[in-house]
Amino acid sequence: MRHLLTTTFILAAAAAQADAPRVVADIVPVHSLVAQVMDGVAVPGLIVPPGADAHHMALRPSDASNLSQADVVIWVGADLTPWLVDPLTTLAPKAATLTLLDAPGWTPRAAPDDHDAEHHDAEGHEAEGHHHDRDPHAWLDPEIASVWVGAIRDTLATTDPDNAMTYAANAEKALAGLAALRKTITTDLSGLPGGTWVAPHDAFGYFEKRFDLPAGGAISDSEAEEPGPAHLSDLRAQVKAGEITCVLSETNAPTRYADLLTEGTAARQAVIDDTGMTLTPGPALYAELLTDIATTLKTCIQP
């Protein structure tokens, strides 16, 4: 009887998985939010794997196949992954698409202005094709993530009404977790001096505003651009004057600019990750990502 009950449960779970919509998300932080809402129904697919550059990526055949079979696509938007626009049109024309930057209930931050006119790409050429009107890194604010969870819930419930109650219950649990996460990080970062740290690129604006911990600047506007000499000279002067005490580098990226800015000073260096490049994809990743950012900042900034 026990064997029969176990077999029945497995078959029922498999049937539920088979009947669930095929959902894919673009980046791991979004995938984590979707996975929370879909818990117990199905596991969403992931387009941009950990460690890949979300701004510039060529779809592998397996990625294209997953996208072509999707019933629902949930992505940040073209401001983050402009290369995904055409594949969405050609490979998933009938899929329900949720563009999170267009979800109502929050206000996107404007994309950063150029620090100066001397930005270049990693090969020394003038940077092109990276400009957008909105800062897409909005997942770094858990309040915005809460709005996105609601949009994810509604999109999934519309596409898959049979599981609407499960999506609603999961979303409530996710929202409670995000509220607790915001409270914890607010407490941890309370009292730290703002303007004393430099980001590797201007991607942390949403986090800075939510937790009232502004950066003193960014080495570059985006990870695809090289900073100009004038901008680096200005940052170096602030570090030497003791106005900036923490200079951050990006995960899996060279530290040459942090080394240049901090050489011969008491300023500290640390490595920060805005997308979860080294974390395991899944429901827990989102909280791990923001907690790691907060811990990195606190350790590097505190006197």
C-alpha positions as CSV (number, residue, x, y, z in Angstrom):
1,M,0.0,0.0,0.0
2,R,2.9,2.4,0.9
3,H,4.5,1.6,-2.5
4,L,1.2,2.3,-4.3
5,L,0.7,5.6,-2.5
6,T,4.2,6.7,-3.3
7,T,3.9,5.8,-6.9
8,T,0.5,7.6,-7.1
9,F,2.1,10.7,-5.6
10,I,5.0,10.7,-8.1
11,L,2.7,10.1,-11.1
12,A,0.4,13.0,-9.9
13,A,3.4,15.3,-9.5
14,A,4.7,14.4,-12.9
15,A,1.2,15.1,-14.4
16,A,1.1,18.5,-12.7
17,Q,4.5,19.3,-14.1
18,A,3.5,18.2,-17.6
19,D,0.3,20.3,-17.5
20,A,2.1,23.4,-16.2
21,P,3.1,26.1,-18.6
22,R,6.7,26.2,-19.8
23,V,8.2,29.4,-18.3
24,V,11.6,30.9,-18.9
25,A,13.2,33.8,-17.2
26,D,16.1,35.9,-18.5
27,I,18.6,36.4,-15.6
28,V,19.1,34.5,-12.3
29,P,17.6,37.2,-10.0
30,V,14.4,37.2,-12.0
31,H,14.5,33.4,-12.3
32,S,14.7,33.2,-8.5
33,L,11.6,35.4,-8.1
34,V,9.7,33.3,-10.7
35,A,10.9,30.0,-9.1
36,Q,9.4,31.2,-5.7
37,V,6.0,31.9,-7.3
38,M,6.1,28.6,-9.2
39,D,7.1,26.5,-6.2
40,G,5.3,23.2,-6.3
41,V,4.0,23.7,-9.9
42,A,7.1,23.6,-12.1
43,V,10.7,24.8,-12.3
44,P,11.2,27.8,-14.7
45,G,13.9,27.7,-17.4
46,L,16.8,30.2,-17.5
47,I,18.1,32.0,-20.5
48,V,21.2,33.8,-19.2
49,P,23.2,31.3,-17.1
50,P,25.3,32.5,-14.1
51,G,28.6,34.0,-15.2
52,A,27.3,35.1,-18.6
53,D,27.1,38.7,-19.6
54,A,23.4,39.6,-19.7
55,H,24.1,42.7,-21.9
56,H,25.9,40.8,-24.6
57,M,25.2,37.1,-25.2
58,A,24.6,34.8,-28.2
59,L,21.9,32.2,-27.7
60,R,23.2,28.6,-27.7
61,P,21.1,26.0,-29.6
62,S,19.8,24.7,-26.3
63,D,18.8,28.2,-25.3
64,A,17.0,28.8,-28.6
65,S,15.2,25.5,-28.2
66,N,14.0,26.3,-24.7
67,L,12.8,29.7,-25.8
68,S,10.9,28.3,-28.8
69,Q,9.0,25.9,-26.5
70,A,8.1,28.6,-23.9
71,D,4.5,29.4,-23.0
72,V,5.6,32.3,-20.9
73,V,8.7,34.5,-21.1
74,I,9.5,36.8,-18.1
75,W,12.4,39.2,-18.7
76,V,13.6,42.6,-17.5
77,G,13.4,44.2,-20.9
78,A,15.4,45.4,-23.8
79,D,17.2,48.0,-21.7
80,L,19.1,45.0,-20.1
81,T,19.2,42.4,-22.9
82,P,18.7,44.2,-26.3
83,W,20.0,41.1,-28.1
84,L,17.0,39.1,-26.9
85,V,14.4,41.3,-28.7
86,D,14.7,39.5,-32.1
87,P,14.8,35.9,-30.6
88,L,11.6,36.7,-28.7
89,T,9.9,37.7,-31.9
90,T,11.2,34.9,-34.0
91,L,11.4,32.0,-31.6
92,A,8.5,32.7,-29.1
93,P,6.0,34.8,-31.1
94,K,3.0,33.1,-29.3
95,A,4.4,33.1,-25.8
96,A,2.9,35.3,-23.1
97,T,5.6,37.9,-22.4
98,L,6.0,39.9,-19.2
99,T,8.5,42.8,-19.5
100,L,9.2,43.7,-15.9
101,L,10.5,47.2,-16.6
102,D,7.0,47.9,-18.0
103,A,5.1,46.5,-15.0
104,P,3.0,49.2,-13.3
105,G,3.4,50.2,-9.7
106,W,6.9,51.5,-9.6
107,T,9.1,54.2,-11.2
108,P,12.2,53.2,-13.2
109,R,15.4,55.1,-12.5
110,A,16.8,57.0,-15.5
111,A,19.9,55.5,-17.1
112,P,23.2,57.1,-15.9
113,D,24.7,60.0,-17.9
114,D,28.2,59.6,-19.3
115,H,30.9,60.6,-16.8
116,D,32.8,62.1,-19.7
117,A,33.2,61.6,-23.4
118,E,36.2,59.2,-23.1
119,H,34.4,55.8,-22.6
120,H,35.7,52.9,-24.6
121,D,35.0,49.2,-24.8
122,A,37.4,46.6,-23.6
123,E,39.3,46.6,-26.9
124,G,39.8,50.3,-26.8
125,H,37.1,51.2,-29.4
126,E,34.5,53.9,-28.6
127,A,31.6,52.2,-26.9
128,E,28.4,51.9,-28.9
129,G,25.0,50.3,-28.6
130,H,25.0,50.2,-24.8
131,H,22.8,53.2,-24.2
132,H,19.3,53.0,-22.9
133,D,16.8,55.3,-21.2
134,R,16.1,53.3,-18.1
135,D,18.4,51.8,-15.6
136,P,17.5,48.1,-15.8
137,H,19.1,46.9,-12.5
138,A,15.8,47.4,-10.6
139,W,15.9,43.9,-9.0
140,L,18.4,45.3,-6.5
141,D,15.5,47.0,-4.7
142,P,13.4,44.5,-2.8
143,E,10.4,46.9,-2.9
144,I,10.5,46.8,-6.7
145,A,11.0,43.0,-6.6
146,S,7.8,42.9,-4.6
147,V,6.0,44.7,-7.4
148,W,7.5,42.3,-9.9
149,V,6.4,39.3,-7.8
150,G,2.8,40.6,-8.1
151,A,3.2,40.9,-11.9
152,I,4.7,37.4,-12.1
153,R,1.8,36.0,-10.1
154,D,-0.8,37.7,-12.3
155,T,0.8,36.6,-15.5
156,L,1.1,33.0,-14.4
157,A,-2.4,32.9,-13.1
158,T,-3.8,34.3,-16.4
159,T,-1.8,31.7,-18.4
160,D,-2.4,28.8,-16.0
161,P,-5.7,29.5,-14.1
162,D,-5.7,25.9,-12.7
163,N,-2.8,26.7,-10.5
164,A,-3.8,30.3,-9.8
165,M,-4.3,29.6,-6.1
166,T,-0.9,28.1,-5.7
167,Y,0.7,31.1,-7.4
168,A,-1.2,33.5,-5.1
169,A,-0.1,31.6,-2.0
170,N,3.5,31.4,-3.1
171,A,3.5,35.1,-4.0
172,E,2.3,36.0,-0.5
173,K,5.1,33.9,1.0
174,A,7.6,35.6,-1.4
175,L,6.3,39.1,-0.4
176,A,6.7,38.3,3.3
177,G,10.3,37.2,2.6
178,L,11.1,40.3,0.7
179,A,9.7,42.5,3.5
180,A,11.8,40.7,6.0
181,L,14.9,40.9,3.8
182,R,14.4,44.7,3.4
183,K,14.1,45.1,7.1
184,T,17.2,43.1,7.9
185,I,19.4,44.9,5.3
186,T,18.1,48.3,6.5
187,T,19.2,47.4,10.0
188,D,22.6,46.1,8.9
189,L,23.5,49.1,6.8
190,S,22.1,51.7,9.2
191,G,24.6,54.4,10.2
192,L,27.2,53.6,7.5
193,P,28.5,56.8,5.9
194,G,27.2,57.4,2.4
195,G,29.4,58.7,-0.5
196,T,32.4,56.8,0.8
197,W,32.4,53.9,-1.7
198,V,32.9,53.5,-5.5
199,A,31.0,51.0,-7.5
200,P,32.6,49.1,-10.4
201,H,29.9,50.5,-12.7
202,D,26.7,52.4,-12.2
203,A,24.4,49.5,-11.5
204,F,23.6,50.0,-7.8
205,G,21.4,53.1,-7.9
206,Y,18.2,51.3,-6.9
207,F,20.0,49.6,-3.9
208,E,21.6,52.9,-2.9
209,K,18.3,54.7,-2.9
210,R,16.4,52.0,-1.1
211,F,18.9,51.7,1.7
212,D,20.0,55.3,1.9
213,L,23.7,54.4,1.1
214,P,24.7,56.5,-1.9
215,A,28.0,55.7,-3.7
216,G,30.6,58.3,-4.1
217,G,30.7,57.4,-7.8
218,A,31.3,54.6,-10.2
219,I,34.4,53.6,-12.1
220,S,32.3,53.4,-15.4
221,D,28.7,53.8,-16.5
222,S,28.5,50.1,-17.5
223,E,30.6,47.0,-17.5
224,A,31.0,47.3,-21.3
225,E,32.7,50.7,-21.1
226,E,36.2,51.8,-20.1
227,P,36.5,54.9,-18.0
228,G,38.4,57.9,-19.3
229,P,41.6,59.3,-17.7
230,A,39.8,62.5,-16.5
231,H,37.2,60.5,-14.6
232,L,39.8,58.2,-13.0
233,S,41.9,61.2,-12.0
234,D,38.9,62.7,-10.2
235,L,38.2,59.4,-8.3
236,R,41.8,59.0,-7.4
237,A,41.9,62.5,-5.9
238,Q,38.9,61.6,-3.7
239,V,40.5,58.4,-2.6
240,K,43.8,60.2,-1.7
241,A,41.8,62.8,0.2
242,G,40.1,60.1,2.3
243,E,36.7,61.0,1.0
244,I,36.3,57.5,-0.6
245,T,37.5,54.6,1.6
246,C,36.1,51.6,-0.4
247,V,36.7,50.8,-4.0
248,L,34.8,47.8,-5.5
249,S,35.5,45.5,-8.4
250,E,33.1,43.3,-10.2
251,T,33.0,39.5,-9.8
252,N,35.2,37.7,-12.3
253,A,36.6,41.0,-13.6
254,P,40.2,42.5,-13.4
255,T,40.9,44.7,-10.4
256,R,43.3,47.0,-12.3
257,Y,41.2,50.1,-11.7
258,A,40.6,49.4,-8.1
259,D,44.4,48.8,-7.7
260,L,45.1,52.1,-9.5
261,L,42.7,54.1,-7.3
262,T,43.8,52.7,-4.0
263,E,47.5,52.3,-4.5
264,G,49.4,54.0,-1.7
265,T,46.3,54.8,0.3
266,A,44.4,53.3,3.2
267,A,41.3,52.7,1.1
268,R,40.0,49.1,1.1
269,Q,39.0,46.9,-1.9
270,A,36.3,44.4,-2.2
271,V,34.5,42.4,-4.9
272,I,30.7,42.9,-5.5
273,D,28.2,41.0,-7.6
274,D,25.0,42.5,-8.9
275,T,23.6,39.5,-10.7
276,G,24.5,36.4,-8.7
277,M,27.2,35.2,-11.0
278,T,28.6,32.8,-8.4
279,L,25.4,31.7,-6.7
280,T,23.3,28.6,-7.4
281,P,20.1,29.5,-9.3
282,G,16.9,28.8,-7.5
283,P,14.3,30.3,-5.1
284,A,16.9,31.2,-2.4
285,L,19.2,33.1,-4.8
286,Y,17.5,36.4,-4.6
287,A,17.9,36.8,-0.8
288,E,21.4,35.5,-1.0
289,L,22.3,38.1,-3.7
290,L,21.1,41.1,-1.8
291,T,22.5,39.8,1.5
292,D,25.9,39.3,-0.1
293,I,25.8,42.9,-1.5
294,A,24.9,44.3,1.9
295,T,27.6,42.3,3.7
296,T,30.3,43.3,1.1
297,L,29.4,47.0,1.5
298,K,29.3,46.9,5.3
299,T,32.6,45.1,5.6
300,C,34.3,47.5,3.1
301,I,32.8,50.8,4.3
302,Q,32.6,50.6,8.0
303,P,35.3,52.6,9.8
